[in-house]
Amino acid sequence: MAATVAGNALEFYDFVTYAFFAVYIGRTFFPATDALTTLLLSVAVFGVGFVSRPLGGVLIGAYADRVGRRPAMLLTIALITVGTLGLAITPGYAQIGVAAPVIVVLCRLVQGLALGGEVGPSTAFLIEAAPPGRRGLFGSWQLGSQGLATLVAGLLGMGLSASLSQEQLQSWGWRLPFALGLLLIPLAIYLRRAMPETQQQHAEVSNASWANLRRHGRLILLAMLVVLGGTVATYVSNYMTTFAITTLQLPATTAMAATVIVGLMTFVFALLGGWLCDRWGRKALMIWPRLLASLIAYPAFLWMAERGDAIALLITSALLAALGALSGAASLVAIPELLPGRIRALGMSVIYAVGVAIFGGSTQFVITWLIAVSGSAAAPALYLTATGLLAVLGMALMPEGRGRKLEH
């Protein structure tokens, strides 16, 4: 459990740290004539990290089903190390010109490849290692570790914003969180090398796997709708720091506090959601929090935009993150436990990576553009509501997974 959670948290920490420092990264690598273009370029490159996720999901997910969960998770740690190292040490546009944004794009592609291959094997491992009746709680650590990553990144961002000047943050301060992540990666590798294996090796996971995936085509399509709602909600929450700086015009320290709140709420309510779905069932915990979040998103954003202060920012961020975590934790348990073990890592990887690549990678660009063209700070809520309701439809049509014996 510790090995899975530590590695998963580190990989998400390295990936989402980019989002929290998007303003500074944009100015370093994508200088433009106006601030909006620089920000759009920066969040577009954040989205590039999602392009390679499906490839990572297919290749590493199939590898995990064929060879085992542990080797696959060691591979993803190695890949995330390469991508993060590149981001941490690449000079800016002013030093090396167009090579700087090219290197950053390549690093984001490698990070996306790693994360696309991480979620399937790690989620499969968590529910396969769980004792009877506790798959929900064990599986919820997948989302809980993502919340932990966000919390740590946010605390670091707050500390740096409070202790460094804007010039220092822009010059070199934003690189420090990436460097810290690199220092912790050897610990994650050490832990994962000692992991047990939860799945038998299958030498011929190829054509049979794709045939098996086709047989579960309806479930996979419904699961992609579920992931769509969860990933848009996640990346709207992660955008709150950039939103607070660029739209609400709040200080960087206050903006980073929103990230801390999102991370804390995700961590706590993901584990609560996992515990509750072991008692009440997956579907109830999937549907009702997501439906409530979809319905209150627009009035919450309107209220936050009208007040424009830290209290409104933190309350809105906390509420949406808590509801999203309750629903998301149950969803990330329900999907893999409905798949047979021979394709569990591959199926989960494909569902998650494709859903997140299409909608997670575009979310921050879309909402930045919506705010710009509409002139309304509440515009992101409309996108959040529409995708949330689509996810609820997918959840309602999925079968209930609690109490099912895992298929091996």
N, C-alpha and C positions, 0 to 999 in steps of 0.2 A: 504493500500500500504506500509506504513512504517513498519507495523508489519511483513508483508510477506518478504519484502526486507531485513530488519534487521536480521530476523531469518535465512533466506537463506544465507546471507553473512557470518554470524557467523559460520554456519555449514560448508560451503565451506572453510572458513578461517582455522577452526580446522583441516579439512581433508587435505588441500594442504600444510599447514605449514610443515608437515612431509617431503614433496618432497623437500622443500627448504633447510632443515637441514639434508638431507639424509646422507651426508658424516659424520656428527658428530654423528647422531643416529646409523649409521652402526658401528662406532668405539666403541660406548658405549655398544651396545647390541649384536653385531655380530663380535667379534674379530676373525681374521683369519690370516693365515701366510703371505698373501699378500693383498695389497690395493684393487686390482680388485675384489677378492673374497668377501671382506668385503662390497664393494660397490654393487656388484651383489646381495648379501644377503639382503642388506638394501632396494634396489629398488624392490626386489622380495616381501618383506614384505609390501612395499607400495602397490604392486599389490594385496596382500591378502585382503586389504580393499575393493577391487572390487568384491571379490568372493561372499560376502553376499549381494551385492546390489540387484541382482534379487529377492532374498527372501524378502528383505525389500520392493522392488517395488510391489511385489504381495500382501503381507500381508497388508502393510500400504496403498497402492493404493486402494485395495478393501475396506478397512476400511473407507477411505475418501469418496468413492462413496456411502457406506452404511450409515455412521453416519454423515459425513460432513467434509469439508476441515479443519476447525479450530481444532477439536480434533486430527486429524491426524498430523497436524503441531505442536501441543503441544507435541505429543508423540515423534516426531523426535528430538525436542529440548532436551527432557529428555534423549534420547538414546545417542545423541552426547556428552552430559555432562558426562555421565559415561565413554565413550571411551576416551575422552580427559583428564579427571582426571587421568585415569590409566596411560596414556603416560607421564603426567607431573610428577607423583610422584614415578613411578617404579624405584628402584635402578638398576644400571648397572650390566653387566655380572660379573664384578670383585667383586661385593658385594654379589650377591645371586646366581651366577652361571646360570645354564640352565633355572631356573625359570624366569629370566629376559626376554629372547626372547619369551618364551611361553606367558607371560603376555602381551607383546607388540603385538603379533599376535592376541590374544583375543580382545585387545582394538581396533585394526584395523578392526576386524570383526564387532564389535559393531558400530564403526563409519560408516562402509560401509552399515550396515543395516539401520542406520538413514538416510544416504544420498540417498540410493536407494528409500526410502519412502518419501523423501522430495520433489523431483523434480516434481513428478506427481501432488500432491495436490496443491503445491504452484503455478505451472504454470497454472493449471486449474483455481485457484482462480483469478490470475491476468487477464486472458482473460475474465472470467465471470464478473469481476467487472468493466471492461473497458467500457467507453461511446461508442456510435456508431461511427465507423470510426477511432477508436484509439486503437484497439486491438493490433496492431503491436507495438505501443509505450509502452503500458502497459505491454504486454508480454515480451518485450525486457529487462525489469528489471530483469528477471530471469538470463539472461547471464550477464547483467550489474552488478548485485550484486555479481556474481562470480568474475568479474573483480575487483570490489571494494575490495573483500576479498584478492585477489592476491596482489593488490596495498598496502594494509595495512600490509600484511605479509612481502612483500618486503621491505617496509620502515623500519619496525622493524628489519629485517635482516640486512639492511645497517647500521642502528644505532648501533646494537649490534656488527657487524663486525668492525666498526670504533672505538668503545669505549672499547671493550674487547680484550684481547690478545687471540691468538689461544688456549692456554691452558685453559683460562677461558671459552671460547666458548665451548670447548670440555667437560670441567668438569661440568658446570651447565648453561652456557649462552643459549644453545639451548632450555632449558626448559621454559625460560621466556615467549616466545610468546604463548605457550600453557596455562600458568598460566593467562596471560592477557585475553585470550579468555574465560576462566572460569569466570573471574570477570564480563564480559559483558553479559553472558548468562541470569542472572536474569532479565535484561532489556528486552531482547527478549521475555522471558516468559510472563512478565507483558504486553507487547504490544499485544501478540497473544491471551491472555486471553480476551482482549476487542474487538477482531475482530468480524465483522458481518459474517453471513454465506451466501454463494452464491449458494448453491445447496440444493435441497430438499433431505430429508433423504429417503433412500430406504431400507426397512427391509429385502428384499430378494435379495441381490446382491450376487449371488453365481453361480448356474448353468446357469442362464440367462446371467450373465456377460461373462462367458467363451464362450457361444454360440454366443453372440454378438461380442466378440473378433474374433472368427473364421470367422464370416461374413465379418469382416474388415481385413481378413488375408493379402490380397495383399497390402493394405495401410500400415499395420504394418511391413511387410517385407521391403517395400521400405523405410519406415521411419527408420528402423534399418541401412540401407545402409547410409542414410543421417547422422545419429548419429555417425556411424563409422568414417566418414571423419572428423566431428567436434571434436570428442573426441581425435583422434590421434593428430590432430593439437593442441588442448589444452594442451595435456600432453607432446608434444614435446616442446611447449613454456615454460611450467612449468619446464622442464628439463634443460633449458638454464643455470640456476645457477650451477647445478652439472656439466654440460658440460663445462662451463667456468672455473671451478676450476680444474677438472680432465683432460680435453683434451686440452684446450687452456692455462692452467697453469696461469690463471689470479688471482689477489688477491680476497679474499672473498668479500670485499666491492664492487669492480667492478662487480663481479658475481651477487651480490644481486641487483645491479642497473638494470640488465636485467629483473629481476622479477618486479621491480617497473614499468619499461617501458611496460612490457606485461600487467600488471594490469591496468595501465592508458589507454593504447590503447584499451583494451577489454571493459573497462567501457564506454569510450567515443564513440567508434565505434559501440558497441552493441546498445546503445540508438539511435545513428544516423541511424543504420540499421533498427531499429523498426519504426522510424519516416518515413524513405524512403519507407519501404515496405507497409505502409498505403497509399502511393501515387502511387507507381509504381507496386505494386503487390508482392506477396511472392516469386514466382519462379525466377524472374529476380535478386532479391537480394540474393537468395540462390545460384544460379548457377554461375554467373559471378565472384564474388570475390573468390569463392572456386576454380574455374577453373584457375584463374590467380595465386592464391597461389600455386596450384599444379605445374604449369609450371615454376615458378621462384624459387621454393624451392631449386633445385639442384645448379643452378648457384649462388644463394645467400649463400648457405652453403660453396661452394667452395671458394668464395670470402672471407667469414669470416675466413675459415681455413687458407687461404694464408696470410691474414693480421695478424690474431691472436691478434688483439688489441681490446680495449674497444669500439672504434667507430664502427667497423664492427659488433661487438656483439650487440650493442644497435640498430643500424639501421636494421639489419636482424630481431631481435626480434620484433621491433616496426612494421615493414612492415607485417610480417607474422601474428602477433596478430591482427592488424587492419583488414586485409582481412578476417581472420577467424571469427572475431566478427561480421562483416557485414553479412556474410553468416549465422553464427550460430544463430544470433538473429532472422532472418526471419524464420529459420528452426524450432526454438523452439516455434514460434507462429503458423506456418502452421500446424504442426502435431496435437496439441490438438484441434484446431478449426475444424478439419475434423472429429473428433470423437464425438459421441453423449454424452450428459452429464452424462448418467447413467454409462458409462464406461470410462469417460474422464480421471479421475485421475489414474485408474488402467491401462488403455491402455498406457498413457504417461509414467507411472512408468515402465511398462514392457519394452516398446521400449527403453527408456533411460537407464534403469538399465542393461538390457541384452547387449545392444550395448556397453555401457561403461565397463561392467564387462569383456567382451571378449577382447576388443581392448584397452580401457583406462588402464586397470590394467596391461596389458602386454607391453604397449608401451615403458616405460622407461627401462624395462629389455631387450626388443628386441633391442633398439637402442644402449644401453650400450654394448650388445653382438656384434652387427654389427660393431661398432667402433673397438672393440677388435680383431675380426677375420679378418676384412678387412684392418685394419691399416689406414683407411681413416676417417677423421673427418667429411666428407660430407656424410657418409653412412646414417645418419638419414633422409636425404632429399629424398632418394629413397623410403623409407617406407611412408613418408609423401605424395609423389607424387602418388604412387599406390593407397593408401587408399582415397586420395582426388578425384581421377578420378572415383573410384567406387561410391563415394558419389554423384558426379555430375550426374552419370547415374540414381541413385535413385531419385534425385531432378527432372530430366527431365521427369520422368515417373509419378511423383505425380501430382494430380489435384491442381488447383489454389484455395486458401482458402479465398482470400480477397473478401469482399462483401457478403459472405455466412452468412445466419442467423445461430446462434449457435443452435445446436440441444440439447434439454433438456430431 
